[in-house]
Amino acid sequence: MDIKKAQPGLTKHFADLISHKRLAHAYLLTGESGSGKKELALWIAKLLFCENPSLAGPCDHCSECLRISQNEHPDVVEIAPAGLSIKIDQIRYLKSEFAKSGVEGVQKVFIIEDAEKMSVSAANGLLKFLEEPSGTVTAFLLTSEQNKILPTIISRCQLLELNAPQLPLLIEKLEAAGITKDQANLLVNLTKNVDQAEQINEDEDFQKLIKNLWGWYSAILKNDLIAFVKVQTTLVPLVDSREKQDGLLFLIALLARDLMLFANDPNQQFVFTMFEKDFSSKMTNISAAAATNACEAVLKKWRSLSINVSIQNILESLTLELCDCYHR
């Protein structure tokens, strides 16, 4: 991620703070997954240690920048959850590092990922540093769930909220990882976390599900009740958990929305761009009103999953309702 493109205001803000030597001792960076919290913290660390800094930021090529990128800099320490939480032993280690002078200089930087996952004892253990900061230490606490951070921690940090991740930048990053543009376009509508998007893309069942979903929906658009059979044979076997079932209904909602948008204006931005060429032929003689009714039917049916109706019953019922909406 190019953090200067993703967070231009904050990178400029921190560059100004560093140039005027006004960096605070602790920051809480909050924002949804994929917004670039860690990238921003590392960018600031590089700017502090860079051998060739400029108004544009760190050079990203000197030995200091490269070591930070490779997590090998002795004065930039990162902590992440060990399992489900950040343990008190990790904070004790961090506090012992706080007490030391910088190995190669006076500055030290600490980055705590998923800070909301600190156990209560770990969070309380961190408070001492935050209450009695060292002028040569800067800590960055990163979180996507600010409401889970202890108020005493928040009150001792400078709180900064990152902008939501921009879809074009996320798509660009996924394409750089070898994912097709069509697939990247779908993935960023499912998650803003690039690593998670790559994991989803590598799931063979997910790829089958996308293909089978379009086969099922295409049959509905033709008013072919083979769609009723496809529920049991091609969709249900691929969604064997509540999480996957909820994910399938979300995908159906996105597809129904795409078709509603297409019926109203074919020049819209769609999620399922891999099927966009087929929309015209599939939507022949289907009105915008019918497509809107179908989209509403999907959203209503989605709620049924929360009252323990089986996914097969939901999809079979939805099949009949969608055929009725599109072809009434």
VENFENGI-V594558 format. One record per backbone hydrogen bond with DSSP energy under -1.0 kcal/mol. NH is the residue of the N-H (numbers start at 1). CO is the residue of the C=O. If there is no record, write none. Layout:
[[NH CO] [NH CO]]
This chain:
[[3 1] [6 2] [7 3] [11 7] [12 8] [13 9] [14 10] [15 11] [16 12] [17 13] [18 14] [19 15] [20 16] [21 18] [22 17] [27 139] [28 158] [29 141] [30 160] [31 143] [35 32] [40 36] [41 37] [42 38] [43 39] [44 40] [45 41] [46 42] [47 43] [48 44] [49 45] [50 46] [54 57] [57 54] [66 62] [67 63] [68 64] [69 65] [70 66] [71 68] [72 67] [76 73] [77 109] [79 111] [82 85] [86 117] [91 87] [92 88] [93 89] [94 90] [95 91] [96 92] [97 93] [98 94] [99 95] [108 136] [109 75] [110 138] [111 77] [112 140] [113 79] [115 142] [117 114] [118 115] [119 86] [123 119] [124 120] [125 121] [126 122] [127 123] [130 126] [131 127] [132 128] [137 134] [138 108] [139 25] [140 110] [141 27] [142 112] [143 29] [148 145] [149 146] [154 150] [155 151] [156 153] [157 154] [158 26] [160 28] [162 30] [170 166] [171 167] [172 168] [173 169] [174 170] [175 171] [176 172] [178 175] [179 174] [184 180] [185 181] [186 182] [187 183] [188 184] [189 186] [190 187] [191 187] [197 193] [198 194] [199 195] [200 196] [201 197] [202 198] [203 200] [207 203] [208 204] [209 205] [210 206] [211 207] [212 208] [213 209] [214 210] [215 211] [216 212] [217 213] [218 214] [219 215] [220 216] [221 217] [222 218] [223 220] [224 219] [227 224] [228 225] [230 226] [231 227] [233 229] [234 230] [235 230] [236 231] [238 235] [239 236] [245 241] [246 242] [247 243] [248 244] [249 245] [250 246] [251 247] [252 248] [253 249] [254 250] [255 251] [256 252] [257 253] [258 254] [259 255] [260 256] [261 257] [262 258] [263 259] [264 260] [265 261] [268 265] [273 271] [275 272] [278 275] [282 278] [283 279] [286 283] [291 287] [292 288] [293 289] [294 290] [295 291] [296 292] [297 293] [298 294] [299 295] [300 296] [301 297] [302 298] [304 301] [305 302] [306 303] [307 304] [308 305] [309 304] [314 310] [315 311] [316 312] [317 313] [318 314] [319 315] [320 316] [321 317] [322 318] [323 319] [324 320] [325 321] [326 322] [327 323] [328 324]]
